[in-house]
Amino acid sequence: MPASPESTSTTGLAVSTRVHAVVVARPDGRVPAAHHLKTTLAAVRAGSRRPDRLTVVLCGTDAGLSAAATESTAGTTSPGADLPVEVVVVARSASYADALRLTADRLVGDAVWLLAQDTTPDPDALARLVAALDLAPSVAFAAPKLVDADDHSAIVSLGVTMTRLGAAVGLADGQLDQQQHDGDDDVLGSDIRGILVRADAWRTLRGIDRGLAGADEGLDLGVRARLAGGRVSVVPTAIVAVAGDGVAGMPAAVDAARTRHRTRAARRAQLQRRLAYGAAIAVPFLWLAILPLALWRTIVQLIAKTPALILPEWGAALVAFVRWDAVVRARRTIRSSKRASWGQLAPLRITRAQRRQLLEEQADDDGPAGVSRPELHFFTGGGAWIVLAALVASVAAFPALLAWPVLAGGALAPLHATVAQLWADAAYGRPALGLDAAIPADPFSAVIAVLGSVWPSSPSRAIVLLWLGALPLAALGGWFAATRLTDRASLRNLAAVGWALAPTLLAALVLPRPAAVIAHLLLPWLFYAGSVAHRSWSAAGATSLLLLAVVACAPSLAPALGLLWLVALVFAVAARRRRVGTPRGRRVAQLIWVVIPTLVFAAPLVVCQVRTGTAWGLLADPGVVWAGPQAGATGHGRTMIAMGFPTADPGGWESFVHGVAAGLVSWASWAPILLVPLAVLAILAPVSRRWAAGILLVLVAVLGIGTALAAVGVAVSSTDGAAVPLWPGTGLSLAWAGVLGAALVTLDAGFFRTGHGLRATRRVARLRGTAVALVLVPLAVLAVPALTAHTRGDSDLVEGAPSTLPAYVAAVGRNNPDTGTLVLAPLPDGTLSATVVWGDSETLGGQSTVQATRTGHSSTPTAVAGAPVSVDGRVAAVSAALVTTASDAGGRDAVQQAAALGIGYVLLAPSDSGSDAQDALHLGAATVLDQRKGLESVGATSGGTLWRITARVTARPGPDERIRLIAGWIAVAELAVVGIAVLLAVPTPSSVRRARRSSRVVGVAPIGGAS
Amino acid sequence: VTRHAAAVGARVAVGAIVAVAAVAAVAAVVVLGVPGHTAVPVAVSVPPAATGQRLVCDGPLLAIGRDASSASQVTVAADESVTTAVAPAASSVRQQLLSAPSVSASGAQDGPVLVTAPSDNGRAADLAAAASASVAAPDLSGFAASACAPALMQSWLVGGSSTTGAADLVVLANAGDVAATVQLSVYGPQGMQTPPGGTNVVVSAGTQRVIPLAGLVVGALSPVIRVTSSGAPVQASLQTSIVRTLVPGGVDQVGAIAAASKTVVIPGVQVQQAVAAGDAPMTTLRLMATTADTTATITVAPSGTSTAVSRQVSLTAGTPIELALAGLKAGTFTVTVTANAALVAAVWHSTGLDAGSDFAWFTPAPVLRAATAVAVPAAASGVTATLSVSGGGTQQQTVTLTPVGSGTGSPAVRRLTVPAGGSVTVPVVPGRGYVIDPGSGAGVRAAVSFAGAGAVAGFPIWSTDAASSALTVYP
């Protein structure tokens, strides 16, 4: 033990305190370890007050570190080389707490100075710390001001406190050092690095709690010191610079891995402290709350757009959950040393208000904005007025809808009367149609459930609202999507009008196809969010939900959208190395998340369809299968599709002209010529100054048209015994987005750099205005037949009844959703369509593509006696037996068979085509059904003739254990994925601030040369 | 400047290539098309279940107003004689009587005969039955023959009239287990009428009900009646008779027509020579378009030859018209009516106006595509029975006629060659059963007709349910 050297302290106080400095170093495989250690040791020696003894603890043997440590002993030129150094080697895996504990028995002196390889003290740091200890005997340890090694004006830590619930809060972390805290003294705790601890206190407190995993060690030590009756003093004038990569304290959050480590350690420490500090009686409850709290914190991390930190949270929670020993040890330590009450700590804790103020101070310096984002100008730019005008046009086009409670016709059907039933249709399990025990629901049913929930008292009215709101919503979506392409109000307005007047939207409204309408309304928002999905988690979350909804409404768009996603992913991966603006890897993670909800929702369908060998059925349009008018897979049909029209009659012009001037019908096929200005502008986009955006949008257009052209050749769903081709309109919606966007790019960027003079600007503006008018006026003219179709009576849209079944069954079915009705419809070719409808009505959300895409022709040799395996065979056998068997014995069998399946009613649809075969089958069926003893005729309705089965009807079998289990897991997975997406998408003040720093327009920088 | 120019050049070149490629790709797909995929919808063929057959005959010949104290009382004038034919021959056939509460009977029979043949070992019996009756009374005389028919939800009666001397009766039989409610719609010159007497006519289960046509409509010379039933199907028929100034002019039982059709073929129309000199046999065609106005083409072709006479007539929907088919020589004719809209038709032939005359209504025959049983009812000696077979399509067909059941020992199987679009006749034995097999082809239509001194009658052969094909169900 060397004699204590003469003090050179500037304080001039007599120093009798002997200081033992412990420097813990760990080779972390990087060069700075040895370098930092050297610097630290040199700084310690060069101090105005040198420690009396210096112990270097090396975690693991490392040549560089050993050299650095021994060099310091051998060095003769450096000041203070005479300071003896003791080198201790401990296990490499030892933490800072471990290392200090292992040196505990070597401790000599009155105080121990805790240092690490990266803590470089200022020359008079130790002197001031010692002075603090000397000044007040009650002080258990004194903490220095930690500053950034690279920037001494940035405070790393200056005192730590905690909230009432125990969360650690740094008092000045990250602040700019303006000596604003230099008056502080009493603190609850501090960072562990650089503190000078009285040796007796150090022994009483038994060092650092090893259960803390490196975080909050100083805070915990301070808390325990205060409980032991001591004080903790911060000495702002004693400055220690830290690099943040040493074994002590928390590593600086410079990359993703260290951020995760910090999160895990901090959470682990917080849980450990909570269990250690809590009253004994509360500990079991605190322990039980660990995992639920982890779930809650998962939600918080999602809202905070930091999903990468969820795994560390769970890691910390699980460790805390199982590490009883650490808690017991910590509690024992506290109990043995505790002399003061917890209440004495209260004044040093941070209050809610103080913490909020602290957070606000931190939030203020988010850094300067990279790009100044201009105002949106939704109102002043005219967007709001276009939406309003579209609403007026919508009401004028569909005036009757204001009074209709339910829409029907085409692919429309009523919705269930209650919201609960709507959502039941969206879950895996018993379908609303047919005898299947369980089939995966279409994701579209979930979309319908969301839509129907808008008007809970009468969900069908939501569809009416959708129809009335389609034009204004399309305008709104188009306007906002255009903000990703241009800042010019006139062009955004062009996009709004163009999207609302898209021929494919109008066709889907007039030939009612709800799925296509919803897809068209969602596509611009998908574009709006998807184009910035790589920028933020918020956008990625929103995109993932929109993609899910769009693919749910139009599965045939999945290949094209998947291709676009792949392109985006390739660009994100390629750009990963070049760009540093967004954290590395996050762009890719965000893009990958975009497709995950869609994949989760599609998975049950994919499994089901692939297993039955009908993978093509995945492309099927959801909802009611309707063999309505559409362009076919013929030369004429394909030409119409390539020109943007999903029907063979372009925009309804042929029937319109036929009604106005029948002689001019041949001219109607020239209507597509009205789209020429738009097409020309779009095709010029790749040579415009924003050629990259132009090429991408033309690619979108080609993909969309390709999808539509392929769609008409794919017929997977069937109704009434005929396969129905896919609706090409959804593909055309995508194509329209590409064409409209490309035209916008052309008009926005132009081809040449224009002069800056007032005259040139005016000339360009005039040119642009002319072009916009040239696009808009023909578009408006083109829309005339479709917008007047409803008032002219040329639309398939009609007022519907609340139920597709007769009111009698509907009333029964409303109370009992398991009421089965066998709907028999004779078809014009003398065949029979048979459907089992459960509940009060066939509904839009109750449709299933799995059922609609079933294939295969089979024959049941034993229609009555045998029990065919497939549900289809069973329905067919019962239906055929019901309508063909006339004898009593067989007849009763058929009715009983139906009753055994849970069917309570039989509805025979009317024969209306005038076909003899249909009439004959209808008459025969009616004859036979009327004769049946087990059937009671309820009466003829507009929907057909209804019979009630008077025999006891077996209740519809409920889902068995296995189905309930599968349904439960699917529901959990789907809810979880949607929940995560929603939480990610919810904007927070900080996410909004972050978004403001980037340009609203995507891909604005003209990459190519411009003259 | 050079770099700028080069960059612009590159941009324009790349952009132009992309634009042209995009247009070319779309154009290529439009021209060439995309390979597609069309799913085969799920469909299940269900063969018809073996069912028992239930046929109801028209019942005894009835007379109205014989009892002076009760002018509307209907009494039995002559019992019917039922002949059945069943294949396979071993099948058991049951006959039972339905009751006719409103008919007073002197003999055993007051209602019609219900003929049933249960299905045998999962195979349906092919059953046919027909009845005949003959009467010679001051108010009713003549010979009537008709086929026993299945009950129907909707059927048409073409025949009869409500002129002076006519005593026509609509006969409704319900062989089912529940009561039927029948609506009778009468089509006359004013179009369709629903007379109060024909509204909600309840026919109790297992009974026959008789409704005088005179009570339904007055003054309609050539009515057509639509019978629509609910609750249970009914078998409808029309008994028509006439007395011309105390001289009975004949009697007939007219079977129902199952459905209106765009092509109506009435084979086996018997045209006879006048019984007495100076008397002229008359043949008329009554027809009506049921749903839409149309122009009908009427073709009258004698059996065995190909010399057809055709004419056109325009029809108003719902208004029956009657045309005289004048100038027909004695023989068997096939009358064909085609139109673009569904219609119903029947041919009336009367041997004359003098005493001892008889008349008959010939109704359309449906197409037979599978082997079908034919029952030829008994007839008095001197009355010959003929089976007329009319071929459709464009190719001649070979039809096999096999006698079934007990009776004469020698089963003489006859093969008939039916020319395309023509017809042949073959004599059959009254009181015998046959099976007619049209072979594989477009199918034939057939009718049985009777001719003799003061006797004429005929009825078409209906296909039985056993011959129906598999039902395709799209679940």
Chai-1 contact restraints between the chains, C-beta under 6 A:
chainA,res_idxA,chainB,res_idxB,connection_type,confidence,min_distance_angstrom,max_distance_angstrom,comment,restraint_id
A,W616,B,H37,contact,1.0,0.0,6.0,A-B,restraint_1
A,R638,B,V30,contact,1.0,0.0,6.0,A-B,restraint_2
A,T639,B,V30,contact,1.0,0.0,6.0,A-B,restraint_3
A,A642,B,V26,contact,1.0,0.0,6.0,A-B,restraint_4
A,A642,B,V30,contact,1.0,0.0,6.0,A-B,restraint_5
A,I683,B,A19,contact,1.0,0.0,6.0,A-B,restraint_6
A,P686,B,G15,contact,1.0,0.0,6.0,A-B,restraint_7
A,P686,B,V18,contact,1.0,0.0,6.0,A-B,restraint_8
A,P686,B,A19,contact,1.0,0.0,6.0,A-B,restraint_9
A,V687,B,V12,contact,1.0,0.0,6.0,A-B,restraint_10
A,V687,B,G15,contact,1.0,0.0,6.0,A-B,restraint_11
A,V687,B,A16,contact,1.0,0.0,6.0,A-B,restraint_12
A,W691,B,R11,contact,1.0,0.0,6.0,A-B,restraint_13
A,W691,B,G15,contact,1.0,0.0,6.0,A-B,restraint_14
A,I695,B,V18,contact,1.0,0.0,6.0,A-B,restraint_15
A,V698,B,A22,contact,1.0,0.0,6.0,A-B,restraint_16
A,V702,B,A22,contact,1.0,0.0,6.0,A-B,restraint_17
A,V702,B,A25,contact,1.0,0.0,6.0,A-B,restraint_18
A,I705,B,V26,contact,1.0,0.0,6.0,A-B,restraint_19
A,L709,B,V29,contact,1.0,0.0,6.0,A-B,restraint_20
A,L709,B,V34,contact,1.0,0.0,6.0,A-B,restraint_21
A,A710,B,V34,contact,1.0,0.0,6.0,A-B,restraint_22
A,G713,B,V34,contact,1.0,0.0,6.0,A-B,restraint_23
A,G713,B,G36,contact,1.0,0.0,6.0,A-B,restraint_24
A,V714,B,G36,contact,1.0,0.0,6.0,A-B,restraint_25
A,V714,B,H37,contact,1.0,0.0,6.0,A-B,restraint_26
A,A715,B,T38,contact,1.0,0.0,6.0,A-B,restraint_27
A,V716,B,A39,contact,1.0,0.0,6.0,A-B,restraint_28
A,S718,B,P41,contact,1.0,0.0,6.0,A-B,restraint_29
A,G721,B,P41,contact,1.0,0.0,6.0,A-B,restraint_30
A,G721,B,Y474,contact,1.0,0.0,6.0,A-B,restraint_31
A,A723,B,T38,contact,1.0,0.0,6.0,A-B,restraint_32
A,A723,B,A39,contact,1.0,0.0,6.0,A-B,restraint_33
A,A723,B,P41,contact,1.0,0.0,6.0,A-B,restraint_34
A,T831,B,T472,contact,1.0,0.0,6.0,A-B,restraint_35
A,L832,B,L471,contact,1.0,0.0,6.0,A-B,restraint_36
A,L832,B,V473,contact,1.0,0.0,6.0,A-B,restraint_37
A,S833,B,Y474,contact,1.0,0.0,6.0,A-B,restraint_38
A,A834,B,V473,contact,1.0,0.0,6.0,A-B,restraint_39
A,A834,B,P475,contact,1.0,0.0,6.0,A-B,restraint_40
A,R854,B,V42,contact,1.0,0.0,6.0,A-B,restraint_41
A,T855,B,A39,contact,1.0,0.0,6.0,A-B,restraint_42
A,T855,B,V40,contact,1.0,0.0,6.0,A-B,restraint_43
A,T855,B,V42,contact,1.0,0.0,6.0,A-B,restraint_44
A,G856,B,V42,contact,1.0,0.0,6.0,A-B,restraint_45
A,H857,B,A43,contact,1.0,0.0,6.0,A-B,restraint_46
A,S858,B,V44,contact,1.0,0.0,6.0,A-B,restraint_47
A,S859,B,S45,contact,1.0,0.0,6.0,A-B,restraint_48
A,T860,B,V44,contact,1.0,0.0,6.0,A-B,restraint_49
A,T860,B,V46,contact,1.0,0.0,6.0,A-B,restraint_50
A,A863,B,V46,contact,1.0,0.0,6.0,A-B,restraint_51
A,A863,B,A49,contact,1.0,0.0,6.0,A-B,restraint_52
A,V864,B,A49,contact,1.0,0.0,6.0,A-B,restraint_53
A,D872,B,V42,contact,1.0,0.0,6.0,A-B,restraint_54
A,D872,B,P475,contact,1.0,0.0,6.0,A-B,restraint_55
A,G873,B,V44,contact,1.0,0.0,6.0,A-B,restraint_56
A,V875,B,P475,contact,1.0,0.0,6.0,A-B,restraint_57
A,A876,B,V44,contact,1.0,0.0,6.0,A-B,restraint_58
A,A876,B,V46,contact,1.0,0.0,6.0,A-B,restraint_59
A,A876,B,V473,contact,1.0,0.0,6.0,A-B,restraint_60
A,A876,B,P475,contact,1.0,0.0,6.0,A-B,restraint_61
A,S879,B,V473,contact,1.0,0.0,6.0,A-B,restraint_62
A,A880,B,V46,contact,1.0,0.0,6.0,A-B,restraint_63
A,A880,B,L471,contact,1.0,0.0,6.0,A-B,restraint_64
A,A880,B,V473,contact,1.0,0.0,6.0,A-B,restraint_65
A,T884,B,P48,contact,1.0,0.0,6.0,A-B,restraint_66
A,T884,B,A49,contact,1.0,0.0,6.0,A-B,restraint_67
A,T885,B,A49,contact,1.0,0.0,6.0,A-B,restraint_68
A,T885,B,T51,contact,1.0,0.0,6.0,A-B,restraint_69
A,A886,B,T51,contact,1.0,0.0,6.0,A-B,restraint_70
A,S887,B,T51,contact,1.0,0.0,6.0,A-B,restraint_71
A,S887,B,G52,contact,1.0,0.0,6.0,A-B,restraint_72
A,G890,B,A49,contact,1.0,0.0,6.0,A-B,restraint_73
A,L923,B,M153,contact,1.0,0.0,6.0,A-B,restraint_74
A,L923,B,Q154,contact,1.0,0.0,6.0,A-B,restraint_75
A,A926,B,M153,contact,1.0,0.0,6.0,A-B,restraint_76
A,T927,B,M153,contact,1.0,0.0,6.0,A-B,restraint_77
A,T927,B,P233,contact,1.0,0.0,6.0,A-B,restraint_78
A,D930,B,G231,contact,1.0,0.0,6.0,A-B,restraint_79
A,D930,B,A232,contact,1.0,0.0,6.0,A-B,restraint_80
A,Q931,B,G176,contact,1.0,0.0,6.0,A-B,restraint_81
A,Q931,B,A232,contact,1.0,0.0,6.0,A-B,restraint_82
A,K933,B,D177,contact,1.0,0.0,6.0,A-B,restraint_83
A,G1008,B,A7,contact,1.0,0.0,6.0,A-B,restraint_84
A,G1008,B,R11,contact,1.0,0.0,6.0,A-B,restraint_85
A,G1009,B,H4,contact,1.0,0.0,6.0,A-B,restraint_86
A,G1009,B,A7,contact,1.0,0.0,6.0,A-B,restraint_87
A,G1009,B,V8,contact,1.0,0.0,6.0,A-B,restraint_88
A,S1011,B,H4,contact,1.0,0.0,6.0,A-B,restraint_89
A,S1011,B,V8,contact,1.0,0.0,6.0,A-B,restraint_90
